[in-house]
Amino acid sequence: MFLLDFLFSLNGWIENDRFSMNPRSNWIIITIDSPPSTRKSVRISVCCRIRKKSGWILLRIRKDERRGRSLSLHDGAGPIHKRALTSRVKLFPIVLFSLLALSLSKGEGPVGNKVTRHNGIEFARPDGIPLLLDLHLPEGVKNPPLMVWIHGGGWKGGARSNCKVVWAARRGYAVASIEYRFSQEALFPAQIHDCKGAVRWLRANAEKYGYNAENVVVGGSSAGGHLAALMGTSGEVADLEGVTGGNADQSSRVQGVIDYYGPSDFVQRSKVQPSKTEEPEGGVFQLLGGKVSENLEKAIAASPVTYVSKDDPPMLILHGAKDKTVFLDQSEILRDAYFKDGLEAELIVNPQGGHGWKQAFEGERESILSSLKKWIESE
């Protein structure tokens, strides 16, 4: 418990970029990335293995500078960036090793605000299925603007803990990461009903938790990117509103969308990726409850591009050039539909990115912060 408490105390450095634990092998792995505002881009990985019987810990520390320079620190067998430094240490010295790793990042301390977390808040229970959200609130910021995050997972998996923008809480934004019913629990449009219900709940409870929900930005990745985009384009479309969570007096409209590699046109996707739309194992097949080719009306109704209109909010789209799960054309289609109606949209392509990249690429976070500031801080 001491070790876990210590690792979580490093959250100002980690910013929730990566933390994982294998309960079978007792390996704990955290990845610490320097903030995008710093001059040198640094990644530090700390891996610990707990030996229950002896109380010893196997510790690895790895540091990489991502802009071409090799790390000069050696352990006698080569640079650490080639071979991790391995030592056997007692519980207390892990603090010293971890602080040593942090000091290698040029002494830069935590950036921005401390964060208060409210985890596992139930916002709805449709059909007896509890839907939870995690709320991350920056300390010292009065009524911070709200960003809602929708996780990916093919509409049939994933977790709200996988929040790609949780770092924004340290930049002064309230971040709510929400759940929705999976396709094995309910077919479309249940998922969009749940997401809109979450936004209504968040608006109804803004005063209680102390954030500003008048203007809301929604973001998501993959399946979550699809739902985020659909929230943006389908404002006040009656069939997609639903009644999840109640709060019918609150609006589910959003004022901006950040879409990470989400599909936007299921009919077009069925032409180039039939394995996703025509086969029982495909995510879209399972979302709709059948083949797109046999459920065209439903596929059109579930596609964000269907509802693009002149009153839609601005959209930032991010996609990997090497994405083989959701092809880049899905983001291009949505961007072009926005342009056709004279709407604000920007597509940023990560030239080395596949699907679901872990490491933020250059300019990624800055683009998101710029969009947030423009869309909801200036209102």
Number of C-alpha atoms within 10 A of each C-alpha: 6 8 16 9 9 13 19 14 11 17 17 18 20 23 23 21 20 16 17 11 14 10 8 6 10 14 17 19 20 22 21 25 22 23 21 16 11 12 9 14 16 19 20 23 21 22 21 21 18 18 13 9 6 8 10 14 22 17 23 21 23 20 26 19 16 11 9 7 8 14 16 9 13 14 11 8 10 14 17 21 18 14 14 20 19 15 13 14 14 15 14 10 12 22 14 10 17 20 13 13 19 21 12 14 21 12 11 13 13 16 16 16 18 19 23 13 15 13 15 16 13 16 23 22 14 17 10 7 11 14 20 19 24 21 24 24 29 23 17 11 16 11 18 21 24 30 31 28 29 29 27 25 14 20 24 18 14 16 14 20 16 17 23 22 20 25 22 22 27 21 17 22 28 29 28 28 28 26 27 32 25 19 22 12 13 18 15 21 19 21 24 24 23 26 29 26 26 29 29 24 22 26 23 17 16 15 12 9 13 15 22 21 23 15 18 23 27 29 30 26 28 24 27 30 27 30 31 32 31 27 30 28 27 27 21 12 11 8 10 21 23 19 16 25 21 15 18 15 9 14 18 24 23 26 19 27 30 28 30 28 30 31 31 29 22 26 20 18 20 19 13 12 16 19 16 22 26 20 15 14 11 17 20 30 24 24 25 20 17 18 21 25 16 10 15 14 11 17 25 18 20 26 23 23 25 17 19 22 17 13 12 22 23 21 28 21 23 24 29 21 17 16 18 11 15 23 21 19 18 20 27 16 16 25 21 16 18 23 13 12 13 11 19 15 19 20 17 17 18 19 12 11 18 18 19 17 13 11 13 14 14 11 12 15 17 12 15 17 14 10 20 24 14 13 19 20 13 8 9
